[in-house]
Amino acid sequence: MAVIAEALPVQGIDAARVRAIRAAYTTRFVAAELQRNPQDFQIVRRAQMVPAPGDVVIATVTELGKHTRLQSAVSRRQLMFVGQEIMVVYGHRYAPDQFLAHVPNDLGPCQLVAGGGVASKVIEQHASIDKATALDPVGLLMRHGKVVNLTDFAPLDINNDSPQAAQLGQVRPPVIAVLGTSMNSGKSTTLGCLVNGLVNAGLNVAAGKATGTGAGNDPNLFTDAGAFSVCDFTDFGYPTTYRLDYETVRSLLVAMIREQSATGADAVIIEIADGLFQGETSRLLADPIFAEHVDRVLFSAQDALGAQAGERILLEAGLDLAAVSGVLTASPLAAQEAQSQLSTPVIGTFDLCQGEVAASLLPAK
């Protein structure tokens, strides 16, 4: 482990240091301004500082662990080296297959809990993975005497519509939400294939990810699938949505649907991260505003039992469940098991790429 010298309380940043700092995907909007005007920024570390979710931190990598690469502003997986300075953001993390982590109450040593660039304090982790990469914060990034938060440079705002969204009337395009049994149930791939199928059917499709942990993989997948407009919660200034107050999560979903509806899309597809039992997801499903803004739901499951439970929960919530897809459809036998127990059709993930199949899942006019 590298020995890190005691940081100065206030440090300036020149152009050479900016070039050396590896900026993460979550900090991409801040990084762009830092590169343009480094003289406006400082790195500040004081004993009484308490970081908040979304605060940008410059940290030194002290030991490599689970994440050996950091997603860059353009989502390139850049190798990290011990002793290197990186620019990441404080945030909570909820990932049953990886880490449960909370933002610490000081600037002491912490961990990189997501490759998209989230610093936090690990509470617990999955038994099968390596411990998290260790970080030593140099200090919080400050500009004009204020700690820099992602919301300061985010292009979208949940409380203020963009000019094009402000002009959106009562009529909006069809909205389909993709949910799943859990992390790694195939939600993002399912959404990508649905987008691709709708594009193959001749539609202009906008896509978004409303909850989860900031990373570029899924937005890039949606773009590669053919979506002409893509955004996620980091575009609104949130590194993750775990432990956000519920009103913010609720407003974020509505704002994202409004922004993507205002692009001129023929259909809007939105991913809701993690599983149905995750805190913000379960509250959204029970909220009438979800059914008000989402016309149909596509569900991803890992196995037949999960598919059956998911169908029951979604139908009891009064939602229009279009189909079940996801990881279970990689196995014809698992898909047959599921279909024998469901009233909802089971559709192979990659079958969704067919224009006719995808278009059949749109709500009837």
VENMORA-V578863 format. One record per residue. N is the residue number from 1. PSI is psi in whole degrees, -180 to 180 (* if undefined). Layout:
BEGIN
n:N psi:PSI
n:N psi:PSI
END
This chain:
BEGIN
n:1 psi:135
n:2 psi:148
n:3 psi:123
n:4 psi:127
n:5 psi:152
n:6 psi:127
n:7 psi:149
n:8 psi:149
n:9 psi:-38
n:10 psi:127
n:11 psi:134
n:12 psi:165
n:13 psi:120
n:14 psi:175
n:15 psi:-36
n:16 psi:-41
n:17 psi:-38
n:18 psi:-43
n:19 psi:-33
n:20 psi:-30
n:21 psi:130
n:22 psi:112
n:23 psi:141
n:24 psi:162
n:25 psi:-45
n:26 psi:-26
n:27 psi:16
n:28 psi:-37
n:29 psi:-37
n:30 psi:-43
n:31 psi:-38
n:32 psi:-42
n:33 psi:-36
n:34 psi:-40
n:35 psi:-35
n:36 psi:-41
n:37 psi:65
n:38 psi:-28
n:39 psi:-17
n:40 psi:-9
n:41 psi:154
n:42 psi:161
n:43 psi:123
n:44 psi:134
n:45 psi:115
n:46 psi:151
n:47 psi:-35
n:48 psi:-1
n:49 psi:132
n:50 psi:114
n:51 psi:152
n:52 psi:156
n:53 psi:132
n:54 psi:-13
n:55 psi:136
n:56 psi:132
n:57 psi:139
n:58 psi:126
n:59 psi:154
n:60 psi:135
n:61 psi:121
n:62 psi:-24
n:63 psi:131
n:64 psi:142
n:65 psi:-127
n:66 psi:-49
n:67 psi:113
n:68 psi:-8
n:69 psi:148
n:70 psi:127
n:71 psi:128
n:72 psi:180
n:73 psi:-30
n:74 psi:17
n:75 psi:22
n:76 psi:136
n:77 psi:91
n:78 psi:131
n:79 psi:140
n:80 psi:153
n:81 psi:145
n:82 psi:134
n:83 psi:-9
n:84 psi:146
n:85 psi:135
n:86 psi:155
n:87 psi:114
n:88 psi:-171
n:89 psi:143
n:90 psi:137
n:91 psi:155
n:92 psi:157
n:93 psi:135
n:94 psi:106
n:95 psi:96
n:96 psi:-30
n:97 psi:-7
n:98 psi:-95
n:99 psi:146
n:100 psi:123
n:101 psi:145
n:102 psi:150
n:103 psi:129
n:104 psi:168
n:105 psi:18
n:106 psi:-180
n:107 psi:30
n:108 psi:179
n:109 psi:142
n:110 psi:-164
n:111 psi:156
n:112 psi:110
n:113 psi:0
n:114 psi:137
n:115 psi:-18
n:116 psi:-10
n:117 psi:56
n:118 psi:122
n:119 psi:137
n:120 psi:-175
n:121 psi:119
n:122 psi:128
n:123 psi:-45
n:124 psi:165
n:125 psi:163
n:126 psi:142
n:127 psi:-22
n:128 psi:-6
n:129 psi:161
n:130 psi:158
n:131 psi:161
n:132 psi:151
n:133 psi:133
n:134 psi:139
n:135 psi:148
n:136 psi:107
n:137 psi:129
n:138 psi:-40
n:139 psi:170
n:140 psi:145
n:141 psi:133
n:142 psi:151
n:143 psi:125
n:144 psi:41
n:145 psi:9
n:146 psi:137
n:147 psi:132
n:148 psi:127
n:149 psi:150
n:150 psi:-34
n:151 psi:-22
n:152 psi:-27
n:153 psi:5
n:154 psi:138
n:155 psi:-19
n:156 psi:155
n:157 psi:127
n:158 psi:-21
n:159 psi:-9
n:160 psi:114
n:161 psi:148
n:162 psi:162
n:163 psi:-39
n:164 psi:-35
n:165 psi:-32
n:166 psi:-24
n:167 psi:-3
n:168 psi:128
n:169 psi:-155
n:170 psi:-24
n:171 psi:129
n:172 psi:163
n:173 psi:168
n:174 psi:142
n:175 psi:126
n:176 psi:131
n:177 psi:140
n:178 psi:121
n:179 psi:172
n:180 psi:175
n:181 psi:-32
n:182 psi:-179
n:183 psi:142
n:184 psi:31
n:185 psi:-3
n:186 psi:16
n:187 psi:-50
n:188 psi:-40
n:189 psi:-41
n:190 psi:-46
n:191 psi:-44
n:192 psi:-42
n:193 psi:-38
n:194 psi:-45
n:195 psi:-47
n:196 psi:-41
n:197 psi:-40
n:198 psi:-38
n:199 psi:-41
n:200 psi:-23
n:201 psi:1
n:202 psi:15
n:203 psi:152
n:204 psi:123
n:205 psi:134
n:206 psi:146
n:207 psi:157
n:208 psi:162
n:209 psi:115
n:210 psi:-26
n:211 psi:164
n:212 psi:-153
n:213 psi:134
n:214 psi:125
n:215 psi:155
n:216 psi:-10
n:217 psi:-53
n:218 psi:-47
n:219 psi:-39
n:220 psi:-38
n:221 psi:-44
n:222 psi:-40
n:223 psi:-45
n:224 psi:-32
n:225 psi:-17
n:226 psi:-1
n:227 psi:132
n:228 psi:-15
n:229 psi:129
n:230 psi:138
n:231 psi:164
n:232 psi:-177
n:233 psi:-23
n:234 psi:-25
n:235 psi:-18
n:236 psi:1
n:237 psi:19
n:238 psi:122
n:239 psi:-33
n:240 psi:168
n:241 psi:-6
n:242 psi:131
n:243 psi:8
n:244 psi:147
n:245 psi:147
n:246 psi:-37
n:247 psi:-34
n:248 psi:-44
n:249 psi:-45
n:250 psi:-47
n:251 psi:-34
n:252 psi:-45
n:253 psi:-48
n:254 psi:-44
n:255 psi:-40
n:256 psi:-44
n:257 psi:-41
n:258 psi:-46
n:259 psi:-44
n:260 psi:-29
n:261 psi:-30
n:262 psi:0
n:263 psi:-10
n:264 psi:14
n:265 psi:149
n:266 psi:-21
n:267 psi:148
n:268 psi:129
n:269 psi:126
n:270 psi:131
n:271 psi:136
n:272 psi:121
n:273 psi:168
n:274 psi:-153
n:275 psi:176
n:276 psi:-22
n:277 psi:-7
n:278 psi:145
n:279 psi:-61
n:280 psi:-30
n:281 psi:-47
n:282 psi:-36
n:283 psi:-38
n:284 psi:-43
n:285 psi:-33
n:286 psi:-7
n:287 psi:127
n:288 psi:-25
n:289 psi:-25
n:290 psi:-51
n:291 psi:-26
n:292 psi:-32
n:293 psi:-12
n:294 psi:124
n:295 psi:-41
n:296 psi:163
n:297 psi:139
n:298 psi:131
n:299 psi:132
n:300 psi:134
n:301 psi:156
n:302 psi:-25
n:303 psi:175
n:304 psi:-40
n:305 psi:-43
n:306 psi:-38
n:307 psi:-43
n:308 psi:-44
n:309 psi:-42
n:310 psi:-43
n:311 psi:-45
n:312 psi:-47
n:313 psi:-45
n:314 psi:-40
n:315 psi:-38
n:316 psi:-27
n:317 psi:-2
n:318 psi:20
n:319 psi:153
n:320 psi:100
n:321 psi:114
n:322 psi:-43
n:323 psi:165
n:324 psi:137
n:325 psi:-154
n:326 psi:-161
n:327 psi:-37
n:328 psi:-26
n:329 psi:-5
n:330 psi:-21
n:331 psi:114
n:332 psi:-37
n:333 psi:-43
n:334 psi:-39
n:335 psi:-39
n:336 psi:-41
n:337 psi:-47
n:338 psi:-48
n:339 psi:-32
n:340 psi:-18
n:341 psi:-4
n:342 psi:150
n:343 psi:-14
n:344 psi:139
n:345 psi:142
n:346 psi:125
n:347 psi:130
n:348 psi:139
n:349 psi:-49
n:350 psi:-12
n:351 psi:-23
n:352 psi:-18
n:353 psi:-14
n:354 psi:128
n:355 psi:-43
n:356 psi:-41
n:357 psi:-49
n:358 psi:-46
n:359 psi:-27
n:360 psi:-16
n:361 psi:-8
n:362 psi:147
n:363 psi:146
n:364 psi:141
n:365 psi:*
END
